[in-house]
Amino acid sequence: METVNMAGYNRTSELKAFDDTKAGVKGLVDGGITKVPQIFHQPPGKLKKIPVSNDSQFSIPVIALEGVKGDPTTRKEIVDKVGDASRKLRFFQVINQGIPVSVLEEMKDAVRRFYEQDVEVKKQYYTRDYTKPVVYNSNFDLYTEPCGPWARRLSSSALHPICNKYFSLIKNSLTTLTNSDNINTMGSKTGELQADYDRQSEVKAFDDTKAGVKGLVDSGITKIPRIFIDQDFVLEKPSDSSNSQLSVPTMDLQAIKEDSTRRAELIKQVESACADWGFFQVINHGIPASVLDEMIDGIRKFHEQDTEIKKGFYTRDPSRKVLYLSNYDLFKSKAANWRDSLGCVMVCDNPLQPADLPQVCRDIVMDYTKQVMTLSFTLLELLSEALGVNPGCLKDMGCADLMFLMGHYYPPCPQPELTMATTNHKDSNIITVLLQDQMGGLQVLHQNQWVDVPCRPGALLISNDKFKSVNHRVLAKRTGPRISVACFLRMSENGSRLYGPIKDLLSENNPPIYRDILIKDYLSEYYSKGLDGTGGLPNFKL
């Protein structure tokens, strides 16, 4: 809520205006201000006058660390001094700490040079996203503090080039000073010092090749690049799903053509699967096995053709109807996934023409998506009835106005224990119809454990609080490639169409949990985060 005082002062607006400059406090000073902006004024009574002691008996403790690795007696004396200072003042200085004075001076000079360089150079690091490796901003708590401290902030786990060299020198000195052979503030899984690691440069270099992950494999790498190393995955407890009694539900759609009793039973099964799992397989869905096999083969042929041909489709322009890339969130994610993708907008207000598709898979993509569309209408009817509304409800709402096909290619990975083929995530659409080959690796999160999804020939996977959106992921493997084809169905983001609760399901006892939102706003929220294990809805809860 904005705070507006009696004089009409709008603090929130002034904060945003200051933040939007990305020039920080130094920008205000460079602008020649003579008065401090009101956002920096301390509230009445907060600036209490505390007397400054000139008594020489009060001084900050100074502790010499020379000899800390020497004889036990000297070490104990130093430890006692540290303990005493920590208890009394909680603050002390250290000298003879092993870092050359020249390095300390150069470090201060490097930070000074960062702040005093051209503001347009600094702006590229300005952010309030604290998941980024380099963060430059003014006041991390700018929007929450009653007043803004007169300070700026540069924090980093992958420093600006100006500071990088000196940070590395300090770390090396600290390594010598301490008794550890594995100091690593970077969190490197290899135990190597990574102070000079520039993730953004490495990401850009990889993207500029336009050859994707397959290009890395074709070059003969034996170790995966640092941008693919997933810290969270390595720390995660290994899946024990192979010994689990849990199995993904399978629906036989043949029941739709039978008597009303069998159809009613199927609808109950769909309701249970969507509520409990958010994921199920369908068999006897009407798409011939030959079409499924050809679709898998078509995606394989696209990714395994000459790189120069594929480069013609490589883009990060989301407005393109056909795009080939590696990791749509490459520049946002903490770790890149071990996969390449071909994306095609197959159904929309202005659908693509067959000639727009890659020739190597053109015919099968057109045929397969037409048949998936027919199946999707059937699935939307079942889901509508399972929700307790009329069969045409979801279709009439526009839940299949747009279909986006993604053909994923997962090359063999030399270090699958360090990365993911697809990170834990929830899909952004209404339903996903997924076709996978026999390689395996897909898992869904159920009852707080990862469950392997079996590769059942001829089956399609349906991924869709009453019906939940399920977390799922794909494990990287040494063997491969693995192929999957996902058809995402959702409302069109054109115009003023809204996502929102189904009105027929709302009542006094069942009030809405989410507010109505524009499709484009929902998708913007979803794609701004990358694959982070959450969906796009939490921020839209009432």
TACOR-V495745 format. One record per residue. SS is DSSP state (~ for helix, > for strand, _ for the rest). OMEGA is omega in whole degrees, 0 to 359 (* if undefined). D_CENTER is the distance of its C-alpha to the mean C-alpha in Angstrom with 2 decimals. Layout:
BEGIN
ss,omega,d_center
SS,OMEGA,D_CENTER
SS,OMEGA,D_CENTER
END
This chain:
BEGIN
ss,omega,d_center
_,180,28.28
_,178,29.90
_,181,32.72
>,181,35.80
_,186,38.99
_,181,42.53
_,179,42.76
_,180,39.92
_,180,37.41
>,186,33.86
~,183,31.73
~,179,28.35
~,181,29.30
~,176,30.59
~,182,27.46
~,179,25.32
~,178,27.92
~,182,27.88
~,183,24.09
~,179,24.00
~,183,26.46
_,182,23.98
_,176,27.28
~,180,27.39
~,179,30.68
~,177,32.11
~,177,31.79
~,181,34.00
~,179,36.52
~,179,36.57
_,175,37.25
_,181,40.44
_,177,39.95
_,177,42.85
_,179,41.49
_,177,38.31
_,186,36.17
~,180,36.44
~,180,32.80
~,181,33.87
_,177,36.99
_,177,37.15
_,179,38.19
_,177,41.91
_,183,42.80
_,179,39.62
_,180,41.21
_,179,43.88
_,179,46.44
_,183,46.37
_,177,49.31
_,183,48.73
_,173,50.78
_,182,53.00
_,184,54.38
_,181,54.27
_,177,53.93
_,178,50.33
_,178,48.02
_,180,44.60
_,176,45.07
>,184,44.83
>,178,44.20
>,182,45.01
_,178,42.84
_,181,45.32
_,182,46.55
_,178,43.58
_,182,43.68
_,184,47.45
_,183,49.92
~,182,48.96
~,179,51.19
~,180,49.53
~,181,46.04
~,178,47.11
~,180,48.51
~,179,45.21
~,180,43.29
~,179,45.81
~,179,45.41
~,180,41.64
~,181,42.03
~,180,44.72
~,181,42.81
~,181,39.64
~,188,41.71
~,184,43.82
_,185,41.79
_,184,38.27
_,176,38.34
_,176,40.07
>,175,40.33
>,174,40.48
>,183,42.61
_,186,43.34
_,175,39.74
_,179,39.62
_,181,37.64
_,179,39.99
~,181,40.88
~,179,40.15
~,179,36.50
~,180,36.20
~,179,37.86
~,179,35.74
~,178,32.54
~,180,33.80
~,180,34.82
~,179,31.45
~,177,29.67
~,181,32.51
~,176,32.13
~,184,28.42
~,185,29.29
~,176,32.41
_,182,31.09
_,185,30.74
~,180,28.43
~,177,26.86
~,181,25.70
~,186,24.19
~,182,22.39
_,179,19.75
_,185,18.56
>,182,18.95
_,170,15.96
_,175,15.39
_,187,11.72
_,171,12.56
_,181,9.41
_,183,10.78
_,178,13.47
>,182,16.18
>,172,16.93
>,175,20.21
>,176,21.38
_,179,24.41
_,180,24.36
_,181,21.07
_,186,22.76
_,186,24.25
_,182,23.69
_,179,24.76
_,176,27.73
_,176,31.16
_,182,31.69
_,173,29.80
_,183,30.91
_,185,32.36
_,173,29.73
_,185,26.73
>,169,23.96
>,176,22.47
>,189,20.24
>,165,18.83
_,174,17.74
_,197,18.28
_,171,21.20
_,182,22.60
~,181,25.20
~,185,28.04
~,192,27.23
~,184,25.81
~,186,29.24
~,175,30.63
~,179,27.77
~,179,28.26
~,180,31.98
~,180,31.55
~,179,29.30
~,178,31.96
~,178,34.63
~,179,32.90
~,179,32.61
~,184,36.36
~,185,37.07
_,183,35.43
_,183,36.30
_,177,32.94
_,187,32.26
_,174,28.49
_,183,27.27
_,179,23.66
_,181,21.71
_,181,18.94
_,181,18.12
_,180,19.08
_,183,19.64
_,182,22.75
_,181,24.37
_,175,24.90
_,185,24.77
_,184,21.90
_,183,22.96
_,181,23.32
_,180,19.96
_,185,18.60
~,184,15.08
~,178,15.15
~,180,18.55
~,177,17.70
~,181,14.79
~,180,17.30
~,178,20.05
~,182,18.28
~,182,17.41
~,179,20.99
~,183,22.52
_,181,21.40
_,177,22.25
~,179,18.87
~,179,18.50
~,177,21.93
~,176,23.37
~,181,22.42
~,180,24.06
~,180,27.04
_,176,27.57
_,180,28.24
_,177,25.63
_,176,26.08
_,182,23.15
_,177,19.56
_,184,18.35
~,184,16.55
~,181,13.35
~,184,12.93
_,184,13.76
_,182,11.47
~,184,13.06
~,182,11.93
~,181,13.28
~,181,16.50
~,185,17.15
_,176,16.79
_,181,20.15
_,180,21.05
_,177,21.35
_,188,24.93
~,183,24.66
~,180,27.36
~,184,29.94
_,175,28.77
_,181,31.07
_,176,28.23
_,181,27.92
_,181,26.04
_,177,28.56
>,181,30.39
>,177,32.07
>,184,35.16
~,176,35.37
~,182,39.02
~,180,39.80
~,184,39.13
~,183,42.29
_,185,44.38
_,184,46.04
~,179,44.54
~,179,44.48
~,179,42.19
~,179,39.90
~,178,39.78
~,179,38.89
~,180,36.05
~,177,34.66
~,178,34.81
~,179,32.93
~,179,30.19
~,181,30.04
~,182,29.84
~,181,27.16
~,181,24.91
~,185,25.53
~,185,25.28
_,189,22.84
_,189,21.11
>,174,21.80
>,176,25.10
>,174,26.92
>,175,29.74
>,184,32.84
_,184,35.84
_,175,33.60
_,178,35.91
_,184,33.98
_,179,36.15
~,180,34.95
~,178,36.05
~,178,33.61
~,181,30.69
~,180,31.82
~,180,32.29
~,177,28.81
~,182,27.28
~,179,29.79
~,178,29.06
~,177,25.37
~,181,26.52
~,179,29.15
~,186,26.83
~,183,24.54
~,175,27.61
_,182,29.68
_,183,30.44
~,182,27.51
~,177,29.51
~,180,29.69
~,183,25.96
~,179,25.32
_,180,27.07
_,186,24.18
>,181,21.33
_,171,19.56
_,178,16.45
_,184,18.60
_,179,17.28
_,179,20.91
_,182,22.18
_,173,23.26
>,180,22.99
>,175,20.28
>,180,19.64
>,173,16.69
_,178,14.45
_,179,10.71
_,181,10.35
_,186,7.10
_,185,9.05
_,180,9.62
_,188,6.37
_,176,4.44
_,179,6.54
_,178,8.31
_,177,9.40
_,184,10.64
_,181,14.43
_,171,15.20
>,185,16.64
>,170,16.99
>,182,19.76
>,181,19.11
>,174,22.11
>,189,22.75
>,180,25.73
>,178,26.79
_,181,26.67
_,181,29.25
_,188,29.99
_,179,29.19
_,178,29.21
_,180,32.40
~,182,32.91
~,179,33.76
~,184,30.25
_,175,28.85
_,185,29.11
~,187,32.62
~,182,31.86
~,187,30.13
~,187,31.38
~,184,33.88
~,178,31.94
~,179,28.82
~,182,31.20
~,184,33.08
~,184,30.19
~,176,28.31
~,181,31.63
~,176,32.19
~,179,28.70
~,178,29.33
~,178,32.58
~,183,30.98
~,178,28.31
~,177,31.13
~,181,32.64
~,179,29.47
~,175,29.07
~,180,32.69
~,180,32.20
~,179,29.19
~,180,31.23
~,178,34.19
~,177,32.15
~,180,31.01
_,176,34.68
_,184,34.78
_,187,36.67
_,183,35.54
_,187,34.76
~,185,32.67
~,178,29.11
~,180,30.41
~,177,32.32
_,180,29.30
_,185,27.78
_,176,25.21
_,180,26.00
_,183,26.54
>,173,23.81
>,178,22.89
>,181,20.22
>,175,20.73
>,176,18.30
>,184,20.17
>,178,18.05
>,183,19.77
>,180,18.90
_,174,21.37
_,185,22.90
_,181,21.04
_,180,23.33
_,184,21.21
_,180,19.35
_,184,19.37
_,186,16.89
_,177,14.06
>,172,12.65
>,169,13.77
>,182,10.98
>,173,8.38
>,183,9.28
>,170,8.53
_,179,11.01
_,185,12.47
_,191,13.16
_,180,16.81
_,174,20.13
>,175,20.73
>,174,19.59
>,188,22.45
>,175,21.44
>,178,23.88
>,177,23.46
_,187,25.96
_,183,27.61
_,181,25.35
_,180,23.36
_,179,20.15
>,178,18.58
>,173,18.19
>,180,17.80
>,181,17.57
>,181,20.99
_,175,22.92
_,173,20.41
>,181,20.80
>,183,19.38
>,178,21.92
>,176,22.57
_,185,23.11
_,177,26.40
_,182,27.15
_,182,29.96
_,176,31.84
_,182,32.02
_,172,29.48
>,182,26.60
>,181,23.63
>,178,22.89
>,185,19.67
_,*,19.93
_,167,22.50
_,175,25.52
_,186,23.47
_,170,20.07
_,190,16.82
_,171,16.23
_,177,13.38
>,182,13.80
>,176,12.91
>,180,15.00
>,174,16.58
_,182,17.57
_,177,21.38
_,180,24.18
_,180,25.91
_,9,25.05
_,171,24.09
>,180,22.42
>,171,22.37
>,180,20.86
>,180,21.26
>,174,19.29
>,182,20.97
>,179,18.98
>,179,21.43
>,176,20.98
_,175,22.91
_,180,23.45
_,178,21.82
_,175,25.13
_,186,27.56
_,180,27.33
_,185,26.32
>,162,24.62
>,177,22.36
_,180,24.14
_,176,26.05
_,189,28.82
~,182,31.89
~,181,34.21
~,184,32.32
_,177,32.55
_,178,35.48
_,179,36.66
_,180,35.66
_,183,32.32
_,180,30.94
_,176,27.66
_,181,24.49
>,175,22.44
_,175,23.82
_,181,24.34
>,175,21.76
>,179,21.84
~,183,19.83
~,178,18.60
~,178,17.42
~,182,15.55
~,177,13.83
~,177,13.17
~,183,11.41
~,186,9.33
~,179,8.44
~,186,8.08
~,189,4.79
_,180,3.21
_,185,3.61
_,178,3.80
_,179,7.49
_,174,8.75
_,181,10.44
_,188,11.46
_,188,14.77
~,182,14.79
~,181,15.37
~,177,18.21
>,178,20.25
_,*,23.82
END
